[in-house]
Amino acid sequence: MTETRRDTTVENQSRRTEAGSNGWVGWIMFAGTMMVMIGVFHLLQGLVALFQSDYYLVGTQGLTVHVTFTTWGWTHIILGALVVAAGFALIAEQTWARVVVTLLCFASAIVNIGFLAAYPVWSTMMIALDVLVIWAVTVHGREMKSIES
């Protein structure tokens, strides 16, 4: 009788552990969704830099990296397209996407640091989102891998 009870208890604990770790996969889906959103934000920021450069707070001489807004615009557009694609790959549960997402979020944060003088609040929010996504895919990536197995 106690043997059966102990086996049932171990089974229940095992199921709870699996369900608990699988629940963290939601963070990976969150990160993928945020990547798509960050990518769209980069695309919009790039289009504004291309077509309405007087929108920003400083001229090109006030930027951290002294290049034209056209260059910044294309940088944001290209990065945004890559970030959106990586976000969809992460949502599709591609294991390789975790590494790509981490590298692209790092690049996104660096680009936003360079663009900080032009649009400080927006760039700061983008950097914070990048850090949150990096945290989600690096801390909770193992759970995603265990589901694929």
RACOR-V390056 format. One record per backbone hydrogen bond with DSSP energy under -1.0 kcal/mol. CO is the residue of the C=O (numbers start at 1). NH is the residue of the N-H. If there is no record, write none. Layout:
BEGIN
CO:NH
CO:NH
END
This chain:
BEGIN
1:5
2:6
3:7
4:8
5:9
6:10
7:11
8:12
9:13
10:14
11:15
12:16
13:17
14:18
15:19
16:20
17:21
18:22
19:23
22:25
23:26
24:27
25:29
26:30
27:31
28:32
29:33
30:34
31:35
32:36
33:37
34:38
35:39
36:40
37:41
38:42
39:43
40:44
41:45
42:46
43:47
44:48
45:49
46:50
47:51
48:52
52:55
59:62
65:67
68:72
69:73
70:74
71:75
72:76
73:77
74:78
75:79
76:80
77:81
78:82
79:83
80:84
81:85
82:86
83:87
84:88
85:89
86:90
87:91
88:92
89:94
90:93
95:98
96:100
97:101
98:102
99:103
100:104
101:105
102:106
103:107
104:108
105:109
106:110
107:111
108:112
109:113
110:114
111:115
113:116
114:64
115:119
118:57
119:123
120:124
121:125
122:126
123:127
124:128
125:129
126:130
127:131
128:132
129:133
130:134
131:135
132:136
133:137
134:138
135:139
136:140
141:145
142:146
143:147
144:148
145:149
END
